[in-house]
Amino acid sequence: MEIIITKGKIRNTLTCKRIDGTLTSINLGPNIPNHDIAHYVVEKQFKLENGFYGKVKSGMTIEELSNKEIIGNLGSGTWLSEIMTRNLQSIGSGAAKTEQFIELVNWEAKNISGIRVPIINLTDIEKMKSEFDQLCEKWNLIPENGELKLIFE
């Protein structure tokens, strides 16, 4: 699946193009798409098939995945992806240290039944942070109407 984040003058757009050619798209507003980039990095690193992009790849629309009623019923795999994504953003912004990632993920995950946190080592975290930082920097350099394209397998 191809993930395309388009930089607009005032608003940004997230579009996902599935292998079968179908598209789903949503207006992200003016915010920097760090959360969407973090989802990509986490889900790719840990092959999280039930995360945000895994759900889109399987046929759900981005709009459906933005609906709180639907999100609440998606299961523990989706919540694991969300927890790991938030914490990658935290270490990317400097709000938490890289070595705190595992502790923070485990702490959040224990409050939601059914979540199985994968084995995570410091090398995994450093690799994710490096890729996240690089993609965010790449985004910052993209001109208006330019695109950041990512491949999610």
N, C-alpha and C positions, 0 to 999 in steps of 0.2 A: 504494500500500500504506500502511496506517495502522500506525504504530508507537506502542504504548501502554506506558509504563513506569509501573507502579503502586507507590506507596510504602506499604509495610507497616510495622507497628509494629516488627517484628524483621527481616523479609525483604522484598525488593523483587521485582517480577515484570516480565519483558519479554514482551510479546505482540505478534505481527505479524499483522495481518489483511489478507490479499491481496484484490485486486479481485474474485476469484471467490467470496469469502466464507470461504475456508478459513483456519484459524488455526494458528499454532505459538506455543508459549509455553514459558518456562523460568523457574525460580526463580533470581534473581540472588544471593540471600543478602542479608546486611546491607550490602554494599558500596554506595557511591554509584555510580550508573551512568554515571560520566564516560566510560568507555571506549565504551559503547554510544552515548552522545551524540556523542562525537568521531567514531565511524564514520559516523554520520548526516551530520555536517557535511562531512567529507572526501568521502564518496561522492557527496553531493549537489553539492558545489562542482565536482568534476571528472567528474561523471557516470560513476562507476566501476561499470559493470554487473556486474563479476565480484567486487566486494567483498562483505562480509558481508551487507548488506541486499539487494544485487542477487541474491545466491544464494538468500536467503530468498524474495524476490519471485518468482524463477523456479521455486520449488517445494521447495527443501530445507528441512528443519526446523532450528530453532535447535539442537536436540540433536545432529543430524548435524554441524553446524558447530562443535560443541564437542568432537567426537571427533578426537583427534590423528591417528589413522590416516587418516581422511577428509581432514582439513585438509592433510595432507602431499601430497595428490594433486590439489589444486584449481587449481594453476597460478599463473603469475606475477601475474595481475591481482588475485588474492586477497591475495597477499603484498604487493603494492604498497599496497593498501588498509590492510593491517595496519601496515606501516611508516609510512605517512603519519598514520594514527590515533595511533600511539604518540608520534610526534613532535609532533602537535598537543597531545596531553596534556602533553608535556614543556614546551612553551611556555606552555600554560595554567596549569601549576603553578608556573612560574618556574624550572624546572630548566634550561631553555635559553632563549635570546633569540629573538625573532621572526626576526631576520635570520640566525639559524643554521639555520632550518628546512630550507632548500633543501640546504645542505651536509650536514646530518644524513641527510636522505632519500636523497640521492645516495650517500653513504658506505655506508648499509645496503643499498641496492638493488644496488650493484655486486657484492655477495657472493652474489646469487641470480640464476642465469642466466635470461634471457628477460624480465626486468623492463624496461619502457620507462617512465621517469619523464616525466610530461607537462611541458610548459613551465609553470613556476611563477614568478610574480612577487611582489614584496613586497606589492602590493595584495591579491592572492589570499590570502596568508597573514594579513594584518591583518584581512581580512573574515572568514576562518574563525575566527580567534582571538576576534574580537568576538562572532560568533554562538555559539561554544562557551561563552564566558564568560556570555553572556546566558542561554543554556539551562541552564547549571549553576546560575546564580543563581535562575532560575525554579524549578528542581527543589528547591533549598534552601527555597523559600517554600511548597512544596506540603505541605498537611497530610497526616496519616496517612490512608490509603485514597484519597488524591487521585491524579490521573493527569497525566502529561505526555504529550500527544498530538502526534505529528509525522507529516507526510505525506512519503512517499518515492515519487517518480514514476519 
